[in-house]
Amino acid sequence: MGDPNSNSTEEEIKKWISSISLICLSDEFQELKNELEQIYRHANVENPAIIAFQDALFAFIAQEEENRSAVMKAF
């Protein structure tokens, strides 16, 4: 028999993957990523595409967490 916690961990991973997928496919994410990439290229940042992607993803995930926290505080 498997670890009883592995199902909950797997479900949590699936939720994160779903959330990240929706973020990455959104127009808003793509716009922010492209804008950041342009800024980083002009600033001669190393690997601007990768850094822009990471920063945009971090911003969207942080915003989602902030929204969830605000909803939880409302209850």
C-alpha positions as CSV (number, residue, x, y, z in Angstrom):
1,M,0.0,0.0,0.0
2,G,1.3,3.5,-0.8
3,D,1.9,6.4,1.4
4,P,-1.4,8.1,2.3
5,N,0.1,11.5,2.0
6,S,1.3,10.8,-1.6
7,N,-2.2,11.3,-3.0
8,S,-2.6,14.6,-1.4
9,T,0.9,15.6,-2.6
10,E,0.1,14.5,-6.1
11,E,-3.2,16.4,-6.0
12,E,-1.5,19.5,-4.8
13,I,1.1,19.2,-7.6
14,K,-1.7,18.8,-10.2
15,K,-3.4,21.9,-8.8
16,W,-0.2,23.9,-9.1
17,I,0.5,22.7,-12.7
18,S,-3.1,23.6,-13.7
19,S,-2.7,27.0,-12.2
20,I,0.7,27.7,-13.8
21,S,-0.6,26.4,-17.2
22,L,-3.5,28.8,-17.1
23,I,-1.2,31.7,-16.1
24,C,1.3,31.0,-18.8
25,L,-1.3,30.8,-21.5
26,S,-3.1,34.0,-20.5
27,D,-2.7,37.1,-22.7
28,E,-1.9,39.2,-19.6
29,F,1.1,36.9,-18.7
30,Q,2.4,37.0,-22.3
31,E,2.2,40.8,-22.4
32,L,4.0,41.2,-19.1
33,K,6.7,38.6,-20.1
34,N,7.3,40.4,-23.4
35,E,7.5,43.8,-21.7
36,L,9.9,42.6,-19.1
37,E,12.0,40.8,-21.8
38,Q,12.3,44.1,-23.7
39,I,13.3,46.0,-20.6
40,Y,15.9,43.3,-19.7
41,R,17.3,43.3,-23.2
42,H,17.8,47.0,-23.2
43,A,19.4,46.7,-19.7
44,N,21.8,44.0,-21.1
45,V,20.5,41.4,-18.5
46,E,21.9,38.0,-19.1
47,N,19.3,35.5,-20.4
48,P,16.5,38.1,-20.7
49,A,13.9,35.7,-22.0
50,I,14.4,33.3,-19.1
51,I,14.5,36.0,-16.4
52,A,11.5,37.7,-17.9
53,F,9.5,34.5,-17.8
54,Q,10.5,33.7,-14.2
55,D,9.7,37.3,-13.0
56,A,6.3,37.4,-14.8
57,L,5.4,33.9,-13.4
58,F,6.5,34.9,-9.9
59,A,4.4,38.1,-10.2
60,F,1.3,36.2,-11.3
61,I,1.7,33.5,-8.6
62,A,2.2,36.1,-5.9
63,Q,-0.9,37.9,-7.0
64,E,-3.0,34.7,-6.9
65,E,-1.7,33.9,-3.4
66,E,-2.6,37.5,-2.3
67,N,-6.1,37.1,-3.8
68,R,-6.5,33.7,-2.0
69,S,-5.3,35.2,1.3
70,A,-7.8,38.1,0.9
71,V,-10.7,35.8,0.3
72,M,-9.7,33.6,3.3
73,K,-9.6,36.7,5.5
74,A,-13.1,37.7,4.4
75,F,-14.5,34.5,5.9
